[in-house]
Amino acid sequence: AYDLMVGSWDYRPDPSVLIVAIDEGSLQRLGQWPWPRSVHARLLDRLTDAGAERVALDLMLSEPDRRDARQDAELAAAIRRNGRVVLPVLAAPAAGDRMAEEMLPIPLIAASAAAMGHSDVEVDGDGVARGVYLHAGIGQAHWPALGLALTDLPRQRAHGLPDPDPALDSPYQWRRNDYVRVRYAGPPERLPQVSYADVLEGRVDASMLRGRRIVVGMTASGIALRLLTPTTREYWMSGSEYQANIASMLLQDKQIDVLPRAWQDALTGLLVAMCVLLLGLRLPWVVALCSLPAAPLLSWLLLRTSSLWWAPASALLGVVLVLTAWATWRIASWHRQANRDALTGLGNR
């Protein structure tokens, strides 16, 4: 139901968000991945000279360059020169005897960043990325999502539901908070993109980069994180475009808030109770026809008018069960009337 209601509910993306994509063309022109970190330093200097507003460098930088330590120093210097670079914090899940941990950039590079944000992606059981926890971290949710860190919005502007089922209250557990559903600007590749190699070689006009919030990340198939979204099941979205969608959504206040469980249950109970009461009227079949589409219609209205998500399946199931019970009772009543005398109560011969 959710995918049907939001799959084609796109909007014009925020004009300040741009993706600098490490695509197949960049790999062909710049060589096999990974590239030396001095290459990323040169790209950052290009963005700094062009006047980019903020840059999220969505790359794994948790280990030093073991072949040439100068590469790390060059990248750290470029990050300091820019002064507005956001770096990712990776979540390493618990496995065996190893506890969950945060994988931060190496200290030399991390110390130069303006902010850091977690790149944890929330994927539902069917493999579709519908939401995001705006804050997460080990022990407590202290890191903003990478897309949120790119926007530089105050914390009070970004809030949602707490983690509904924390497994353990442990300082070594990955904790999450402020869950919202992501309203995507459209299917994959809807957000504007430019090639990494084109920016590096100066083929992109500086005016296109000035004042932009830029996500630098992988989009090439084979090395980029691939996600399914409600917008389409035919094309994959990269992890960097997912973070860019989060930034665009938050900048335009387009996030979809999920109603708390108590409110969801209250609305479900109200619709089912109304169905029970209305069945006492003289036109029960009209009630039945009106009750069935009531839950999906209410869910759609809340979504489109208030950007609130209320799952209609429980209410729809409750209404169906009430109507089934009522129909069963009526059929039994008709059966008794057909086989017993109304005055004496004796069985008809």
N, C-alpha and C positions, 0 to 999 in steps of 0.2 A: 504493500500500500504506500509506504514511504517513497520508494523508488518511482512509482507511478506519479506521485504528486510533485516530486521535486526534480525528476529527471530532466524535464524540459523547461524548468523554471529558472532560466538563466538571467543574467543582467549584464549591463555594460561594466567591464572591469575597471578598477581604479586606474586612472591614467598615469599615476606615478609609479606603478609596479612594472618591472621589466625583468625578463630572464636572459641572462648571458649563458647560453647553452653550450656545454661540452658535447657537441653532436658528432655524428660520423664524419662530417666534413672537417671538423677541427682535428679529429684523430688522424685523418689521412694527411693533413698538412703539417701537423706538429709532431707526429710520431706516436709510438706506442705509449699507452698509459702504464704507470704514472709518469707525469712530466716532472722535471726538476722544479723545485719550489721557487726558484728565481723566475720562472715563467709566470707563475701566479703573482709574483711581486711586480713584474712589468705590467701585467694586466691591471693590478690595483693602481699603479701610478697613472695609467691611462684614464681610469675612472676618476681618480683624484683630480687630475688636470681638467677633466671634462666637467667637474662640479657635481658629481653624483651626491645625492642627499644621504644615502645610507647603503651599505653593501653587506649582504649576508653571504659569506664564503662557505657554501655548503659542501665542504670537503673533509675527509678524515685526516686529522693532523695530530693524532694521539701518540705518534712515535717519531723520534728524531730521525733526520736523514743520516743514515749510518755510513754513507759513502762520502758525503761532503757536508760538514757542519756549517759551512758558510751559507748553504742554501737556506737553512732555518733563520740565520741572522738577516739575510736579505729580505725574506718574507716578513719577519717581525718589524724590520725597519719600514717596509712599505705600508704595513698596517698602522704603524705609528704616524707616518706622514699623512695617511688618510684621516685617522682619528674617529671614524664612524663605521668601523667594521664590526660585524656580528659573526661570531664563530659558533659551530654546533657542539653540543654535548651529546655523546652517544650513550645509549643504555645497553649495557652488556647483561643479559638475563642470567639468573642463577642456573647453574648446570652442575649436577652431581654434588661434589663437596664445595664447589666454588659459589660464593655468594654473589648477588647482583652488585654491579658497580657502575660508576659513572666514568666514561672515558672522555676526559677533557683534553684539549690541545696541550702540547708540551708547554711547560711553564714559560719559556722564552717567548713563544707566540701568544699564549693566553694573556700574559701581562700587557700585551700591546693592544688588546681588543677593547672596544668601547662597551661591549656587552656579549653575553653568551646565552644561547637558548637550546633547549632539548629538541632533538629531531625524532623523538619517538612517534611512531605512526599507529593510530588506533584502527585496527582492522576487525570487522565483525566476523562471526563464525562462518559466514558464507564467502569470506574473502573480499568483501567490499569495504572500502574506507569511506564511512559516512560521517565520522565525527573526529574530534580532537580534544585532548585534555590540554587546556591552555597553560597549565602549570604542572610540573612533575619534577621528581628528584629522589635521591636516596635519603631515607629517613623522613623527609618532608618535601612537599612540592614547592621548591624554591626557585627552580629554573622556569622561565617562560618558554613557551613554544618558539621555535626559531622564527616562524612567520610573525608572531606577536612581538618578538624582540626587534624584528626589522621595522615594525611600525613605530616603535618608541612611544606607544600609548601608555598613559598611567595605569597602574594595576587596577584601580577601581572601575576602569572602563571595560575590563575583560573579566567576566565572571560567569560561572555556570554551575552545574550540579557537581557535588563532591563524588569521589569514587564510591560507587554503590556497594562494592563488596571487597573491602580491603582484606586480604588473606590473613595477615598477621600484623599486629601492632609492634613492629620491630624497627629499630634505627638502621637496619641493614636492608630494608625492603624498599623496592622501587614504589614510591607513592605518587598518586596522581590526583589532580583536583581541577575543578572548573571545566566540566565536560559540556561542549556544545556540538551541535551538528554543523557540518561545513556546508555552506551554500556555495556551490561551485559557480564560477562565472560562465561556465559552459563545458562542453566536452574537451578532451585533451587538445592542447595546442591552441586554445582560445586566447590565452594571455599572450601579449606580444613577446617575441623572442628574437634575439640576435645571436649570431655565431660567435663563440669565444675567439676563434682565430681571426674573424673580421675585426673585432674590437682590438685585439692585440696588434694587428697589423695596420691599424688606423683607417680601416675602410668604413667605419661607422661614424657618421657625423657627430661631433661633440654635442650639438644641440639636442640630439636624440637621447643622450645620456644625462644631460644637465637636469638637476633636481629630481632625479629618479631614485626610487628604492629598488635596488637591484639584487636579485638572487643569482649567484654564480654557482652552477651545479651541473650534474651529469644528466643528459637526456639520451645519450647514445644507447641503443639496444645492446644488451649483453653485459653492460657494466652499471647501468642505472637501476635504481630501485623501481619496480613496476607495480602499479596499484590499479585495481578496478574501482570505479566510482559509480554512483547512481546515474550519471549522465549517459553512460553507454557501456555495454559489455563487449564491444567489438574492438575498442582501442584502449591501450594502457596509458596511465599517467605516470610521469616520473615523480620521484620524491621531491625534487626541487620545485616542480610545478605545483605539487600539493601544498608546499609551504608558501609559495607565491599566492595561491588561492586563499590561504588563511589570511595573509597580509591584506589582500584586496578586500576580502569580506569584512575584516575588522575596521579597516579605514572607512568603509561606507556603512558600518553598522548593519550588515546583512546577515549576521550569524543567526542560526535557528536555535532557540532555547528549548530545552526539553522540560515539560511540566514535571514537577516532583511527583514521586510515586503516590503520595497521599492525594494530590489533586487528580491524578489519573484515575485512581480507584473511586474517588468521590463522583467524578463525572460519569464513570461507567455505571456505578450504582444508581445515579439519578436517572439515566436513560432507561435502564432496566425497570426501575420502579415506575416511571411514567408509562412504560408499555403495559405493566400489570394493571395500573389504575385505568388506563384508557380502554382496556379490554372489557370493562364493565359497561361501556357505552352500547348503543343500539347498533353500531356499525363496526363490528369487530374486524371484518376483512379490510376495511379502509384503514383501521389502526395498524393491521399487519403490514399492509403495503407501505404505509408511511414510516413505520418503525425500522424497517430493514435498512433503508438508505440514510437514516438519521445520523448514525455514528460516522460513516465516511464523510457525510456532508459537513458535520460539525468539525471533524478533523481538518478538512480542507479549508473551511472558513477561518479557523484559528491559525492555520499555517499562512494563509495568504493575507490576512488582515493584521496579525500580531506577530508573525514569525515565531509562533509557538507550535511545538509538535506534541500532539496527543495521539497515542496509538489507538485506533478504533477497533482492533480485532477482539479485545475482551468484551467490549460493549456489544459488538455485533453477535458474538457467540452467546452472550447472556440473553439478548433479545430472541435469538433463534431458539434457545432452550425454553424460554417462557412461551413463545408461540407454539412450540411443539407440545409442551405440557398442556396448554389450553386446548389445542386441537384434539389431543388424546382424551382429555376430559369431556369435551363436547361429543366426540364420537361415542364414548362410553354412555353418555347421557342419552343420545339418540337411540342407541342400541337398547337401553332399558325401556325407553318410551315405546319402541316398536314391539317389544316382547312382553310388556306388562300392561294391565288395565290401569288407566290413570286414576280411576275412582277407588277400586278395591286393592290395587297393588298386586293382584294375582296374575300369574302367568297366563298369557293368551294361548288358546288352543290352536 
